[in-house]
Amino acid sequence: MNINIKVYLHSKGTKFLQSGSFPVLNSDFKKDPDRTATFAAYEWIQKIKISFAASEDFRIDRVIYNEDIDITELVKKVKHI
């Protein structure tokens, strides 16, 4: 199955939005949808950071999936795991 993710980011003094559809395992999503979406979003944000050569002021402002489910704080905590 696919989930839609939107990330609102800040880098190099500019705010920007990236959105996309990502495949996730249906069984994982049924078991814990927020966790599954969080890891998909985190991996994607890491790719964005690399492709945009993110600056030191890079930050995650907001992360939502499936239009209205906010997982911002969960994604920010991933780097602490």
C-alpha positions in Angstrom: 0.0 0.0 0.0 1.0 3.6 -0.4 0.8 6.5 2.0 1.0 10.2 1.2 3.6 12.3 3.1 4.1 16.0 3.2 7.2 17.5 4.8 7.6 21.2 5.6 11.3 21.9 5.9 13.6 24.8 6.4 17.1 25.1 4.9 19.4 27.9 3.9 17.0 30.5 5.2 14.1 29.2 3.0 11.0 27.2 3.9 9.8 24.6 1.5 7.4 21.7 1.1 8.0 18.3 -0.4 5.3 15.8 -0.9 5.1 12.3 -2.3 3.5 8.8 -2.1 5.5 6.0 -0.5 5.1 2.3 -0.4 4.8 0.7 3.0 4.0 -2.9 4.1 0.3 -3.2 4.7 0.9 -5.5 7.7 3.2 -2.9 9.3 0.8 -0.1 8.7 -2.1 -2.0 10.1 -0.1 -2.9 13.2 1.2 0.7 13.9 0.4 3.3 11.2 2.1 6.2 12.9 5.4 4.3 13.4 5.4 3.0 9.8 4.7 6.5 8.4 7.4 8.0 10.8 10.1 5.7 9.5 9.1 6.3 5.8 9.1 10.0 6.4 12.5 10.0 8.2 14.2 8.0 5.5 12.8 10.4 2.8 13.9 13.5 4.8 17.5 12.1 5.0 17.5 11.7 1.2 16.2 15.3 0.8 18.9 16.6 3.1 21.6 14.9 1.0 20.1 15.9 -2.4 19.7 19.6 -1.4 23.0 19.8 0.5 21.2 21.0 3.6 22.7 23.7 5.6 23.4 24.0 9.3 20.0 25.7 9.8 18.1 22.7 8.4 15.1 21.8 10.4 11.9 19.9 10.2 8.9 22.2 10.7 6.0 19.8 10.1 5.4 16.2 8.8 2.0 14.9 8.0 0.7 11.8 6.3 -2.6 10.9 4.6 -3.6 14.6 4.6 -4.1 15.3 8.3 -2.1 13.0 10.6 0.7 15.0 12.2 3.8 13.0 13.0 6.2 15.8 13.4 7.4 15.1 16.9 7.7 11.3 16.2 10.0 12.0 13.2 12.1 14.5 15.2 12.6 11.8 17.8 13.8 9.1 15.3 17.4 10.6 15.3 17.5 10.0 19.1 16.8 6.3 18.7 
